Amino acid sequence: MPHRYFPHTEEDIRAMLDRCGVAEIDDLYADVPDGLRFRADYDLPSEMSEKEVRDFFAALGKKNLALDCFAGAGFYDHAAPAVIPSIIERSEFLTAYTPYQPEISQGTLHYIFEYQSMMAELTGMDVSNASMYDGATATAEAMMMAVAHARKRNRVLVSATLAPATRRVVDTYARYHGVSVDTIPATAAGVTDFDAMKAMLAEGNVAGVIVAQPNFFGIIEDFSGVADACHDAKSLLIINSVAADLAVLRTPGEWGADIAVGDAQSLGIPLSFGGPYLGYLCASKALMRKMPGRIVGATKDADGRRVFVLTLQAREQHIRREKATSNICSNQGLMALYVTIYMSLLGAKGLREACSQGAAGAHSLAARLVATGKVSLTFPDSPFLNEFCLTVAPGVSVDDIISRGIEAGLLTGVKIAPDRLLVAVTETATPQAIDRYVSLVSNL
Amino acid sequence: MNRKLYGRLIFELSREGRQGYRLPDNKLPDALSSIPASLLRSSDPALPEVDEPTVVRHYTNMSTNNFGVDTGFYPLGSCTMKYNPKINEEMAALPAFSSLHPYQPDATVQGALELYYTLQLALAEIGGMAEFTLNPFAGAHGELTGLMVIRAYHASRGDDKRVKVIVPDSAHGTNPASAAVAGLEIVEVKSRPDGTVDVDDLRPLLDDTVAAVMMTNPNTLGIFEKNIPEIARLVHDAGALLYYDGANLNPMLGVARPGDMGFDVMHINLHKTFSTPHGGGGPGSGPVGVRKGLEQFLPAPRVVRNPDGTFSVEAPEEALGSVSATLGNFAVQARALSYILSLGREGLKQVGPLATLNANYIKESLKDAYLLPIEGLCKHEFVFDGLRDKSTGVTTLQVAKRLLDHGYHAPTIYFPLLFHESLMIEPTETESRETLDEFIDVMHAIAEEAITDPETVKSAPHDTPISGPDDTEAALHPVVKFSDL
């Protein structure tokens, strides 16, 4: 009997084979050499009912520990409005293909246009594409965009304060794409050493400079004069930001960036053990035609109505093929819808409130943890929003804070060096969880 | 699908003072004032101010102008638009997984790592490979990762001359683009009149500068490359590796495995063969598999099973590097595992044969009215070169647009580039005979209409939410955000 997903009855199969002029389905594979046929059974379990699938996943789920999350390092536990899953699971959105047929894809094109509008507002840039896979690959794409824009120059400078996981992806793309990457060192205050950057720019051959805001240590960097220094050296400035933080921070556009990239997971997307998340890539108008990925534009239809289409497609891989400077084909459509609804629900006020609450919680927790004498702020004089870096006192171990935390139902942070713990606080942190955190560190 | 356009933008529904979501108040002293004003934005972003019911109604109405697999038949060649089972959505959303931070200690995420490892093993069994990475986010990302594996392999042998990738002229557009991004040059190999790779054209191209040959099998014409054992031998004799573009894997389920065909590296589109929803363009997932001996080059992070049965995340030194900050689109991987378990080994073996039966049935039923450039068996898909009767002047684009009026998504058109009027149809295994019969009737009716009333076909669509969008104007004067309007 056919599986429940397949509608074919024996009678259907018989009639269809007759139309095809063959006796057996197997005859449709007559052109596959016998030696290549896989006639065995897959070494996989037998068909499961829905109940068995649920039981299987439930058993796996029990092997995970749900913890109150004080970990960040690029990915943050934010409150997710109930409206969002109910809308993105609408099958008209969920089961649609890429909107190549605008006549029957206005829904998808429409929300991408809204997404682009909101991301341009948030980053202070002229134009956003339809989204990228995640923040790390978006940053790598921005690097390739800078190199393609610079034509002959193929050197990119990356601040030591960019998240290491993002840096690894940038380095990997660079190595295979023939881009040389040099690191701009950090100062003792945990921020990019811009004097060093200027000296490196003066060496020449730089296509782009990549910095992070807030940086990996949670510090808000001061980019005054950085864009001018880059542009004087004919380099582009690329700022990687945590999307949600741009509700309050000076924007990449205000700093004079040419490209703004990063992960938009912080706009309410569930952590889901790493994905799906959402990369964003925004640019100045001058670079619009150099952007990777899809872009949706407004136009008019035959009846004069405002409608939306994929536009500027001459940039894309399926047209450029081997001349392409990006191979991205899909975007992260449904996740773009996710953050579009999130930003609609919260508005500028709600986004600011989320930042404000995270900052209030982080500053309060940091002060209370430092007061225990067991830890200190690694960069005490540097401003931070909702994430900060701790150095443990002699005799205190980061691993202990993490393992005691797990016992107390807390994910206390991310270990980023033998003596350093990176801690993030969002609006989801309850006062009780914060108290538990402080007391476990006090009792170390 | 609602054929009346819902065209308003959320910005146009905004009224000052409304808000659709409230956060709990943590009643802690404000900390933003501790940050120097020069580091803060000068004004709020101009986002809409809307209440919750308005948001829900807005996006619900918007969705009704969209066509999806749940709406109707999607004969979109090379895209494998099969039914997306609902249980997969439920499994992907389980809080026991969705609340996990990607950097949680391994001991607290054993279930998630086991899920990753179990899917990895299942794909290896289905692909005939030794190991898969599930980290790549999409098919094109998988291609790029696979080519990096190949470059890392050659580099490990000190063989740095290999800078070329050979792709057939019928290849998916992402193949040459992925090669370019991976820093490789592209060489095209021609197809024979029957649509398969010309082995005689390939042979002289294979020298010690070739890193890999990328193929899909069946190819983009839906034809099985039966010379694949010979091609694999030639490629390997030249010291190169053979890459399998898994976009067309669906008809091979239960029939043949790329690893057994001689492929060394492959990617799979979970959003095609393994039924995870396309989501209007993503998120997808593009796992990459390798044959034995290449596992160490797969990207970091990598999930390994320890001798005691626990799982760890590692970053091996020989790895090609990292193509993602995390272990990939985990919730998409969960859906694919749910699908594999639901089908089981018995159901999986029915996928390819039924998909192939459906494709051949349409092909045989329509070749009287549409030009079939290559006779014979197809696999999951096939290509017509437009209408058989060329005298009407009706093009493939116009046929595709007329299909929209009848409640179908259009086939893939003008691809592959081998024919002028390519119209590529892939029905998948989840469509019933009745659905196919209705589609066949409509295709016949359009062919007939092209003769009796060509203007109606040429000016289609007539019964969709919008018609005749001005693409030229959109590209000439780009309006890409609300404030541009």
Contacts between the chains, C-beta under 8 A, distances in Angstrom:
chain1	res1	chain2	res2	distance
A	2	B	350	6.2
A	2	B	354	7.4
A	3	B	343	6.0
A	3	B	346	7.3
A	3	B	347	3.9
A	3	B	350	5.9
A	5	B	83	6.1
A	5	B	85	6.4
A	5	B	342	7.6
A	5	B	343	7.2
A	5	B	347	7.2
A	5	B	429	7.9
A	5	B	430	5.7
A	6	B	347	7.9
A	6	B	350	6.1
A	6	B	354	5.6
A	6	B	429	5.7
A	6	B	430	6.5
A	7	B	430	7.3
A	7	B	431	7.2
A	7	B	432	3.6
A	7	B	433	7.3
A	8	B	354	5.8
A	8	B	357	7.6
A	8	B	432	7.4
A	8	B	433	7.1
A	12	B	432	7.4
A	12	B	433	4.3
A	13	B	357	6.8
A	15	B	433	7.0
A	16	B	357	5.6
A	16	B	358	7.7
A	16	B	360	8.0
A	16	B	361	4.5
A	16	B	433	6.3
A	17	B	357	7.2
A	19	B	361	5.6
A	19	B	364	5.3
A	19	B	365	6.2
A	20	B	357	7.3
A	20	B	360	4.6
A	20	B	361	6.1
A	20	B	364	5.2
A	21	B	364	7.1
A	25	B	353	4.5
A	25	B	354	7.7
A	25	B	356	7.4
A	25	B	357	5.6
A	26	B	353	7.5
A	28	B	353	7.2
A	28	B	356	5.0
A	28	B	357	6.4
A	28	B	360	5.8
A	28	B	377	5.7
A	28	B	379	7.9
A	29	B	224	7.7
A	29	B	255	5.7
A	29	B	353	7.7
A	29	B	356	7.2
A	29	B	377	7.8
A	30	B	377	6.6
A	31	B	223	7.8
A	31	B	224	4.9
A	31	B	226	5.3
A	31	B	376	7.6
A	31	B	377	5.6
A	32	B	224	5.5
A	32	B	226	6.9
A	32	B	255	6.6
A	32	B	256	5.7
A	33	B	226	5.9
A	33	B	229	6.8
A	35	B	229	7.3
A	36	B	228	7.3
A	36	B	229	7.1
A	36	B	256	4.9
A	36	B	260	5.9
A	36	B	261	5.6
A	37	B	255	6.6
A	37	B	256	5.8
A	38	B	128	7.4
A	38	B	254	7.4
A	38	B	255	6.4
A	38	B	256	5.3
A	38	B	257	5.1
A	38	B	260	6.4
A	41	B	345	5.1
A	41	B	349	7.4
A	42	B	125	5.4
A	42	B	126	6.3
A	42	B	345	4.3
A	42	B	348	5.9
A	42	B	349	7.2
A	43	B	125	5.3
A	43	B	345	7.7
A	44	B	122	5.8
A	44	B	125	6.0
A	44	B	126	7.9
A	44	B	340	6.8
A	44	B	344	6.7
A	44	B	345	4.5
A	44	B	348	7.0
A	45	B	341	6.4
A	45	B	344	5.8
A	45	B	345	7.0
A	46	B	344	4.5
A	46	B	345	6.3
A	46	B	346	6.5
A	47	B	342	7.0
A	47	B	343	6.2
A	47	B	344	3.1
A	47	B	345	7.7
A	47	B	346	5.3
A	47	B	347	5.2
A	48	B	341	4.8
A	48	B	342	5.9
A	48	B	344	6.2
A	50	B	87	5.1
A	50	B	342	7.5
A	52	B	341	7.5
A	53	B	87	5.7
A	53	B	91	6.7
A	53	B	338	5.7
A	53	B	341	5.2
A	53	B	342	5.7
A	54	B	87	7.6
A	54	B	90	7.5
A	54	B	91	7.6
A	56	B	341	6.1
A	57	B	91	4.9
A	57	B	94	6.0
A	57	B	115	7.9
A	57	B	334	7.5
A	57	B	338	7.1
A	58	B	94	7.8
A	58	B	96	7.6
A	59	B	111	7.9
A	60	B	96	7.7
A	60	B	111	3.9
A	60	B	112	7.6
A	60	B	114	5.8
A	60	B	115	5.4
A	61	B	94	5.6
A	61	B	96	2.9
A	61	B	97	6.3
A	61	B	111	5.5
A	62	B	96	7.2
A	62	B	111	6.7
A	63	B	110	4.2
A	63	B	111	3.4
A	63	B	114	6.5
A	64	B	96	5.3
A	64	B	97	6.7
A	64	B	100	5.9
A	64	B	108	6.6
A	64	B	109	5.5
A	64	B	110	6.8
A	64	B	111	4.2
A	64	B	112	5.7
A	65	B	104	7.7
A	65	B	107	8.0
A	65	B	108	4.0
A	65	B	109	7.6
A	66	B	95	7.1
A	66	B	96	6.8
A	66	B	99	5.1
A	66	B	100	7.7
A	67	B	101	7.9
A	67	B	104	7.0
A	67	B	108	6.6
A	69	B	99	7.7
A	69	B	101	5.6
A	71	B	101	4.6
A	71	B	103	5.7
A	71	B	104	7.0
A	73	B	103	5.7
A	74	B	325	6.6
A	75	B	101	6.4
A	75	B	102	5.8
A	75	B	103	7.5
A	75	B	326	7.8
A	77	B	99	7.7
A	77	B	101	7.0
A	79	B	23	6.2
A	81	B	20	7.6
A	81	B	21	4.8
A	83	B	20	7.3
A	83	B	21	7.7
A	83	B	52	6.2
A	83	B	55	6.1
A	83	B	56	5.8
A	85	B	93	6.9
A	86	B	56	7.7
A	87	B	56	6.8
A	87	B	59	4.7
A	87	B	60	6.9
A	87	B	63	7.4
A	89	B	89	6.3
A	90	B	59	7.9
A	90	B	60	6.9
A	90	B	63	4.6
A	91	B	68	5.3
A	91	B	69	7.5
A	91	B	70	3.6
A	91	B	71	7.5
A	91	B	84	7.9
A	92	B	1	7.4
A	92	B	63	4.1
A	92	B	64	6.5
A	92	B	66	4.2
A	92	B	67	7.4
A	92	B	68	5.0
A	92	B	70	7.3
A	92	B	71	6.4
A	93	B	63	5.3
A	93	B	66	6.3
A	93	B	68	7.2
A	93	B	279	7.1
A	93	B	280	6.0
A	94	B	68	6.7
A	94	B	70	7.8
A	94	B	84	7.2
A	94	B	89	7.7
A	94	B	277	4.7
A	94	B	279	6.0
A	95	B	68	3.6
A	95	B	69	3.9
A	95	B	70	4.8
A	95	B	71	7.7
A	95	B	84	5.3
A	95	B	277	5.0
A	95	B	278	6.9
A	96	B	66	5.2
A	96	B	67	6.4
A	96	B	68	4.2
A	96	B	69	7.7
A	96	B	278	6.5
A	96	B	279	7.4
A	96	B	280	4.4
A	97	B	68	8.0
A	97	B	74	6.7
A	97	B	76	6.1
A	97	B	79	6.0
A	97	B	81	6.1
A	97	B	278	5.0
A	97	B	280	7.3
A	97	B	281	7.6
A	97	B	409	7.2
A	98	B	278	7.1
A	98	B	280	6.9
A	98	B	281	4.3
A	99	B	280	6.4
A	99	B	281	7.1
A	100	B	410	7.9
A	101	B	67	7.6
A	101	B	400	7.8
A	101	B	404	6.5
A	101	B	409	6.6
A	101	B	410	5.3
A	102	B	466	6.8
A	102	B	469	5.1
A	103	B	401	7.2
A	103	B	404	5.4
A	103	B	461	5.2
A	103	B	464	3.9
A	103	B	465	6.9
A	103	B	466	5.7
A	103	B	467	6.3
A	103	B	469	7.6
A	104	B	1	6.5
A	104	B	65	7.8
A	104	B	66	7.2
A	104	B	67	4.0
A	104	B	404	5.5
A	104	B	409	6.8
A	104	B	464	5.7
A	104	B	465	7.3
A	105	B	65	8.0
A	105	B	66	6.0
A	105	B	67	6.7
A	105	B	280	7.6
A	106	B	5	6.5
A	106	B	6	7.8
A	106	B	7	7.7
A	106	B	62	7.7
A	106	B	65	4.0
A	106	B	66	6.9
A	106	B	465	5.5
A	106	B	466	6.1
A	107	B	62	4.8
A	107	B	63	5.0
A	107	B	64	7.2
A	107	B	65	4.7
A	107	B	66	3.1
A	107	B	280	7.8
A	108	B	66	5.8
A	108	B	280	3.8
A	108	B	281	7.1
A	110	B	7	7.7
A	110	B	9	7.7
A	110	B	62	5.2
A	110	B	65	7.3
A	111	B	59	7.2
A	111	B	62	6.3
A	113	B	9	7.4
A	113	B	480	7.6
A	113	B	481	7.5
A	113	B	482	7.7
A	114	B	9	6.2
A	114	B	10	5.5
A	114	B	11	7.5
A	114	B	482	7.4
A	116	B	480	5.6
A	116	B	481	5.3
A	117	B	9	7.7
A	117	B	11	6.8
A	117	B	481	4.0
A	117	B	482	3.9
A	117	B	483	7.0
A	118	B	45	7.4
A	118	B	47	6.0
A	120	B	480	7.9
A	120	B	481	4.7
A	120	B	483	7.5
A	121	B	45	3.8
A	121	B	46	5.3
A	121	B	47	6.1
A	121	B	481	8.0
A	121	B	483	7.7
A	122	B	45	5.0
A	122	B	47	7.9
A	124	B	41	7.3
A	127	B	478	7.8
A	127	B	480	5.2
A	127	B	481	6.9
A	128	B	480	7.5
A	128	B	481	7.1
A	130	B	281	7.2
A	131	B	282	7.7
A	133	B	137	3.8
A	133	B	138	6.4
A	133	B	141	6.4
A	133	B	282	7.5
A	133	B	283	7.6
A	133	B	324	7.7
A	134	B	137	6.7
A	134	B	324	6.6
A	134	B	325	6.4
A	134	B	326	7.6
A	135	B	325	7.1
A	136	B	322	7.9
A	136	B	324	6.4
A	136	B	325	4.1
A	137	B	137	6.9
A	137	B	141	7.3
A	137	B	323	7.2
A	137	B	324	6.9
A	144	B	181	7.0
A	163	B	325	7.4
A	165	B	322	7.3
A	165	B	325	3.8
A	165	B	326	7.6
A	166	B	325	6.0
A	168	B	300	7.5
A	168	B	321	6.4
A	168	B	322	4.1
A	168	B	325	7.7
A	169	B	321	7.7
A	169	B	322	5.2
A	169	B	323	6.3
A	169	B	324	6.6
A	169	B	325	6.3
A	171	B	321	6.3
A	172	B	148	7.1
A	172	B	299	7.4
A	172	B	320	6.7
A	172	B	321	3.0
A	172	B	322	5.4
A	172	B	323	6.2
A	173	B	181	7.6
A	173	B	323	8.0
A	175	B	321	6.4
A	176	B	147	7.7
A	176	B	148	5.4
A	176	B	151	6.0
A	176	B	181	7.6
A	176	B	182	4.9
A	176	B	183	4.8
A	177	B	181	6.1
A	177	B	182	7.3
A	177	B	183	5.2
A	178	B	183	5.0
A	220	B	35	6.3
A	220	B	39	4.9
A	222	B	36	7.9
A	222	B	38	7.1
A	222	B	39	6.4
A	224	B	38	7.4
A	246	B	41	7.2
A	246	B	45	7.7
A	247	B	41	7.9
A	247	B	44	7.7
A	247	B	45	6.8
A	248	B	32	6.2
A	248	B	40	5.8
A	248	B	41	6.4
A	249	B	39	6.5
A	249	B	40	6.3
A	249	B	41	6.1
A	250	B	38	7.2
A	250	B	39	5.5
A	250	B	40	5.8
A	250	B	41	5.2
A	250	B	42	7.5
A	251	B	41	5.3
A	254	B	41	6.5
A	254	B	42	6.7
A	270	B	98	4.4
A	270	B	99	7.2
A	270	B	331	8.0
A	271	B	98	7.1
A	271	B	99	6.4
A	271	B	100	6.0
A	271	B	101	5.0
A	271	B	102	6.8
A	272	B	97	6.5
A	272	B	98	4.8
A	272	B	100	7.1
A	272	B	330	5.3
A	272	B	331	4.8
A	273	B	97	6.0
A	273	B	98	8.0
A	273	B	100	4.1
A	273	B	101	7.6
A	273	B	102	5.7
A	273	B	104	7.9
A	273	B	109	6.5
A	273	B	112	4.8
A	273	B	326	7.5
A	273	B	327	7.0
A	273	B	330	4.3
A	274	B	102	3.8
A	274	B	324	7.8
A	274	B	325	7.7
A	274	B	326	2.9
A	274	B	327	4.9
A	274	B	328	6.5
A	274	B	329	7.7
A	274	B	330	5.0
A	275	B	102	7.9
A	275	B	137	7.3
A	275	B	283	7.0
A	275	B	324	7.9
A	275	B	326	5.8
A	275	B	327	7.8
A	275	B	328	5.8
A	275	B	329	4.0
A	275	B	330	5.3
A	275	B	331	6.8
A	275	B	332	7.4
A	276	B	137	7.7
A	276	B	282	7.5
A	276	B	283	3.5
A	276	B	329	4.3
A	276	B	330	7.9
A	276	B	331	6.0
A	276	B	332	6.2
A	277	B	326	7.8
A	288	B	478	6.7
A	288	B	480	7.5
A	294	B	281	7.1
A	295	B	478	7.5
A	295	B	480	5.9
A	296	B	480	7.0
A	297	B	474	4.2
A	297	B	475	7.4
A	297	B	478	5.1
A	297	B	479	5.6
A	297	B	480	5.3
A	298	B	474	7.2
A	298	B	479	4.2
A	298	B	480	7.7
A	298	B	484	7.6
A	298	B	485	6.4
A	299	B	469	5.5
A	299	B	470	4.7
A	299	B	471	7.0
A	299	B	473	5.1
A	299	B	474	3.9
A	299	B	479	7.4
A	300	B	469	7.5
A	300	B	470	5.5
A	300	B	473	6.9
A	301	B	466	4.4
A	301	B	467	5.7
A	301	B	468	5.4
A	301	B	469	4.8
A	301	B	470	7.2
A	302	B	467	5.1
A	302	B	468	3.3
A	303	B	466	7.7
A	303	B	467	6.9
A	305	B	5	6.2
A	305	B	7	6.2
A	305	B	466	6.4
A	306	B	7	5.9
A	306	B	485	7.8
A	307	B	5	7.4
A	307	B	7	7.2
A	307	B	466	4.6
A	307	B	469	5.0
A	308	B	469	7.9
A	309	B	469	4.9
A	309	B	471	5.7
A	309	B	474	5.1
A	311	B	471	7.1
A	311	B	474	4.2
A	311	B	475	5.2
A	311	B	478	6.1
A	311	B	480	7.5
A	312	B	475	5.8
A	312	B	478	6.4
A	313	B	475	7.9
A	314	B	475	7.8
A	317	B	140	7.1
A	317	B	173	5.6
A	317	B	174	5.8
A	317	B	177	3.6
A	318	B	173	3.5
A	318	B	174	7.3
A	318	B	177	7.7
A	319	B	173	7.5
A	320	B	177	6.8
A	321	B	173	5.4
A	321	B	176	4.2
A	321	B	177	6.0
A	321	B	186	7.7
A	322	B	176	3.9
A	322	B	177	7.1
A	322	B	179	6.9
A	322	B	180	5.2
A	322	B	185	7.9
A	322	B	186	4.1
A	323	B	180	7.1
A	324	B	176	7.3
A	324	B	177	3.7
A	324	B	180	5.3
A	324	B	181	7.1
A	325	B	180	7.4
A	325	B	181	7.5
A	326	B	177	7.3
A	326	B	181	6.6
A	327	B	140	4.7
A	327	B	141	7.9
A	327	B	143	6.9
A	327	B	144	5.8
A	327	B	174	5.5
A	327	B	177	3.9
A	327	B	178	4.3
A	327	B	180	7.3
A	327	B	181	4.7
A	328	B	138	7.7
A	328	B	140	6.2
A	328	B	141	7.8
A	329	B	138	6.7
A	329	B	139	6.9
A	329	B	140	4.3
A	329	B	173	7.7
A	329	B	174	5.2
A	329	B	177	7.9
A	330	B	138	4.8
A	330	B	139	7.6
A	330	B	140	7.2
A	330	B	281	5.0
A	330	B	282	4.2
A	330	B	283	8.0
A	330	B	284	5.4
A	331	B	281	4.8
A	331	B	282	5.3
A	332	B	137	7.8
A	332	B	281	7.6
A	332	B	282	4.3
A	332	B	283	5.1
A	333	B	278	7.8
A	333	B	279	4.8
A	333	B	280	3.8
A	333	B	281	3.5
A	333	B	282	4.7
A	333	B	283	7.6
A	334	B	277	7.7
A	334	B	279	3.3
A	334	B	280	6.3
A	334	B	282	6.7
A	334	B	283	6.4
A	335	B	279	7.8
A	335	B	282	7.2
A	335	B	283	5.9
A	337	B	59	7.7
A	337	B	280	7.4
A	340	B	10	7.8
A	341	B	55	6.5
A	341	B	59	6.1
A	343	B	47	5.4
A	344	B	10	5.1
A	344	B	20	6.5
A	344	B	47	7.4
A	344	B	48	5.6
A	344	B	50	5.7
A	344	B	55	5.1
A	344	B	58	7.7
A	345	B	19	7.7
A	345	B	20	3.7
A	345	B	21	4.0
A	345	B	50	7.6
A	345	B	52	6.7
A	345	B	55	5.6
A	346	B	19	7.2
A	346	B	20	7.3
A	346	B	21	5.2
A	346	B	47	7.9
A	347	B	18	7.7
A	347	B	19	5.4
A	347	B	20	7.3
A	347	B	47	5.1
A	347	B	48	6.5
A	347	B	49	4.8
A	347	B	50	7.3
A	348	B	44	3.9
A	348	B	45	5.3
A	348	B	46	7.5
A	348	B	47	4.8
A	348	B	49	7.8
A	349	B	19	5.9
A	349	B	44	7.7
A	349	B	49	7.5
A	350	B	19	5.8
A	350	B	20	7.9
A	350	B	21	5.7
A	350	B	22	7.5
A	350	B	23	6.9
A	351	B	45	7.5
A	351	B	47	7.3
A	352	B	44	6.8
A	353	B	23	5.5
A	354	B	23	6.1
A	355	B	32	7.3
A	356	B	30	6.6
A	356	B	31	7.5
A	356	B	32	5.5
A	357	B	23	6.1
A	357	B	25	7.8
A	357	B	26	5.2
A	357	B	28	7.6
A	359	B	30	8.0
A	359	B	31	4.1
A	359	B	32	5.6
A	359	B	35	7.8
A	360	B	26	6.3
A	360	B	28	3.8
A	360	B	29	6.4
A	360	B	30	6.2
A	360	B	31	4.8
A	361	B	26	6.0
A	361	B	28	6.1
A	362	B	31	7.1
A	363	B	28	7.9
A	363	B	29	8.0
A	363	B	31	3.9
A	363	B	34	6.7
A	364	B	28	5.0
A	364	B	29	7.3
A	364	B	31	7.6
A	383	B	34	6.9
A	383	B	35	4.9
A	383	B	36	6.4
A	383	B	39	6.4
A	385	B	35	7.1
A	402	B	105	6.4
A	406	B	105	7.0
A	406	B	107	7.6
A	406	B	108	6.1
A	411	B	101	5.9
A	411	B	104	5.9
A	411	B	108	7.7
A	414	B	103	4.9
A	427	B	23	4.9
A	427	B	24	7.0
A	427	B	26	6.8
A	429	B	26	7.6
A	431	B	26	6.7
